[in-house]
Amino acid sequence: MLSGHLEYGLLGGALIIGAAAGFLRGRISDRWRYSAAGAAAMVWAVVDFQFIAAKVGTSLPFTFAVVVSVPALSILVAANLPLLDTAVGLAGRASGRLRATLRPTLAYASRRPLRSGLVIAAIAVVMAVLALIQSLLAVPQDYRVFSGGWEVQAIVSGTDQLAVPDSLQSEVAQQSEFPSRTFLGPVNWVYTDFRGTSGWHQEPVTVFGLSPQQLESGMGFGNPADWAAIARDPNLVASTASVGSVLHLATDHGTVSFRVVATIPPTNMTTSLSSVIPGVIASRQALAELGNSAPGAMLLLKAAPGTTAGALAKDLQRATLSLGVDVSTTESLVQQDDAAGGGAAGFITWLLRIGLTVGVLSLGAVALRAVIERRRPIGVLRAMGYQPGQVLAGMLTETAVLATAGMAVGLAVAYALGPTFIANFVNRSRFSPDVGSLALTIAVVYAAVLLVTVLPALRAARLRPAEALRVMG
């Protein structure tokens, strides 16, 4: 029960850090206070997420980690924007014109940390999620991870007996039979993750019954201790659903409930289902509770040395075709699901890019508001000799700096949380975002920054000094 609440400790720790920062108000400078609070909250989110990710079988810790780390790092960056002003001052030793062009606009951004921090956070949160999704797309699917090392799958319906013909035994190194029952009726899933409760609905659910020996081995899919517990309790199962989820089946003799205690790696990231194990794994005793359901059977095989999985699948399909057996290599099943999930993930990636572009539009609103609020300062600068081109370059630089800061924060959060997220929720694959896709996203952001900022910047550059001073004076 305790593991189900560990993720809330992440939020609690962040609140304690925020309260400590509030207590220090007036005792130290705001810049140091915000910097310390932002850095502490960021470190806390990353460290605590690494600690609890493997203990909590849901994506909630990741959500909380992003919610804490993005604002924390945005606060840290926004509080230290004055360092850019200092850097520009140093650069001014080499080019006084550059210093005069950039320093006023950067000073304006650095002296409004709340507004700058909100813009940075809005861009950062989308950028972080986008980088994680692109990493999922870039990770090659190793079918052995999703198949437990099994190379060939054979499925039949209508009978719970399926065996390899004697003529093909020499091509098989290892085999395991899974008798099953397919329940078709009212089903209710109670998930422990963001999906919540599905509600009662009609859905076919296949339950595979394994022997104690099979379950105690783990079948190559996970921790054998978790699978061994299924052998001792007919109401425990392994599933692609998160650990702790409960499956309710409304059978003719009452509701049968199964609780998930072991995980099966999903081969389809969109549906969170597995084509290698198309159902839930239970004990043989559990099948007795579904006696009136349609019988079926599945074989998982490993090819003998000198025999390829493809050759074994073809030979087995030819030998069992008259029985209605469907034979596939597990590699082909994983590749098919990978292609299907990749298409959906690619669509989501473009939606996030659009969302990131919409977030950048807020920079246009900031730039337009800046023109209105800074008419008098701009007029003073123009009266002192500033050229329209300098005003234009300064305002474009200001929005570009905020966009760059937002993307940098987003990428920093993605690289800080990504390895742990991938390792615990995507079957221990490595975190490796696609550089080309990220470069395209960054290019789109800068193009959007230019488009949404150029008109307000041109308006500011065209202000006549006398008009600006007269209106605001």
WOSUL-V19285 format. One record per pair of residues at least 24 apart in sequence whose ideal C-beta (glycine too) atoms are under 6 Angstrom apart, sorted by sequence separation. I is the first residue (numbers start at 1). J is the second residue. If there is no record, write none. Layout:
i=I j=J
i=I j=J
This chain:
i=17 j=41
i=45 j=69
i=182 j=206
i=238 j=262
i=240 j=264
i=85 j=110
i=236 j=261
i=180 j=206
i=181 j=207
i=238 j=264
i=240 j=266
i=14 j=41
i=41 j=68
i=42 j=69
i=81 j=109
i=82 j=110
i=180 j=208
i=81 j=110
i=42 j=72
i=178 j=208
i=179 j=209
i=13 j=44
i=41 j=72
i=42 j=73
i=229 j=261
i=240 j=272
i=367 j=399
i=240 j=273
i=256 j=289
i=38 j=72
i=79 j=113
i=240 j=274
i=78 j=113
i=226 j=261
i=227 j=262
i=226 j=262
i=363 j=399
i=38 j=75
i=39 j=76
i=10 j=48
i=38 j=76
i=78 j=116
i=78 j=117
i=222 j=262
i=34 j=75
i=35 j=76
i=222 j=263
i=239 j=280
i=75 j=117
i=403 j=445
i=74 j=117
i=77 j=120
i=221 j=264
i=237 j=280
i=238 j=281
i=35 j=79
i=237 j=281
i=34 j=79
i=237 j=282
i=6 j=52
i=74 j=120
i=403 j=449
i=74 j=121
i=31 j=79
i=6 j=55
i=7 j=56
i=193 j=242
i=234 j=283
i=400 j=449
i=6 j=56
i=71 j=121
i=74 j=124
i=192 j=242
i=399 j=449
i=70 j=121
i=234 j=285
i=3 j=55
i=192 j=244
i=231 j=283
i=234 j=286
i=3 j=56
i=7 j=60
i=11 j=64
i=192 j=245
i=230 j=283
i=7 j=61
i=10 j=64
i=14 j=68
i=70 j=124
i=191 j=245
i=276 j=330
i=399 j=453
i=70 j=125
i=190 j=246
i=7 j=64
i=276 j=333
i=396 j=453
i=189 j=247
i=275 j=333
i=188 j=248
i=396 j=457
i=187 j=249
i=275 j=337
i=395 j=457
i=186 j=250
i=185 j=250
i=392 j=457
i=395 j=460
i=183 j=249
i=267 j=334
i=268 j=337
i=391 j=460
i=392 j=461
i=267 j=337
i=391 j=461
i=148 j=219
i=149 j=220
i=208 j=279
i=270 j=341
i=148 j=220
i=207 j=279
i=269 j=341
i=148 j=221
i=206 j=279
i=207 j=280
i=208 j=281
i=209 j=282
i=268 j=341
i=388 j=461
i=270 j=344
i=207 j=282
i=209 j=284
i=209 j=287
i=378 j=460
i=383 j=465
i=207 j=290
i=382 j=465
i=360 j=445
i=371 j=456
i=378 j=463
i=367 j=453
i=379 j=465
i=353 j=441
i=360 j=448
i=364 j=452
i=368 j=456
i=371 j=459
i=360 j=449
i=363 j=452
i=364 j=453
i=367 j=456
i=371 j=460
i=379 j=468
i=378 j=468
i=379 j=469
i=353 j=444
i=357 j=448
i=361 j=452
i=375 j=468
i=376 j=472
i=375 j=472
i=181 j=287
i=183 j=290
i=181 j=290
i=183 j=293
i=182 j=293
i=181 j=293
i=182 j=294
i=182 j=296
i=180 j=296
i=179 j=297
i=146 j=265
i=178 j=298
i=146 j=267
i=177 j=299
i=176 j=300
i=175 j=301
i=174 j=302
i=147 j=276
i=172 j=301
i=173 j=302
i=173 j=304
i=172 j=304
i=171 j=304
i=58 j=192
i=59 j=193
i=58 j=193
i=160 j=295
i=162 j=297
i=159 j=295
i=171 j=307
i=160 j=297
i=162 j=299
i=157 j=296
i=156 j=297
i=171 j=312
i=155 j=298
i=154 j=299
i=153 j=300
i=168 j=315
i=152 j=301
i=150 j=300
i=151 j=302
i=151 j=303
i=165 j=319
i=152 j=309
i=151 j=309
i=152 j=312
i=152 j=313
i=154 j=316
i=265 j=427
i=156 j=324
i=156 j=325
i=154 j=325
i=155 j=326
i=154 j=327
i=153 j=328
i=152 j=329
i=153 j=330
i=151 j=330
i=150 j=330
i=147 j=330
i=58 j=242
i=57 j=242
i=57 j=243
i=57 j=244
i=143 j=330
i=143 j=331
i=146 j=334
i=143 j=334
i=141 j=334
i=141 j=338
i=137 j=345
i=133 j=349
i=130 j=352
i=126 j=352
i=126 j=355
i=126 j=356
i=126 j=359
i=123 j=359
i=122 j=359
i=119 j=362
i=127 j=407
i=131 j=411
i=124 j=406
i=128 j=410
i=132 j=414
i=145 j=427
i=119 j=402
i=123 j=406
i=127 j=410
i=131 j=414
i=135 j=418
i=120 j=405
i=124 j=409
i=128 j=413
i=120 j=406
i=124 j=410
i=128 j=414
i=132 j=418
i=101 j=390
i=105 j=394
i=109 j=398
i=120 j=409
i=105 j=395
i=139 j=429
i=101 j=393
i=102 j=394
i=101 j=394
i=105 j=398
i=138 j=432
i=102 j=397
i=135 j=431
i=138 j=434
i=135 j=432
i=135 j=433
i=134 j=433
i=134 j=434
i=131 j=433
i=134 j=437
i=77 j=405
i=77 j=409
i=74 j=409
i=73 j=409
i=70 j=413
i=69 j=413
i=65 j=417
i=62 j=421
i=53 j=420
i=46 j=416
i=50 j=420
i=54 j=424
i=49 j=420
i=53 j=424
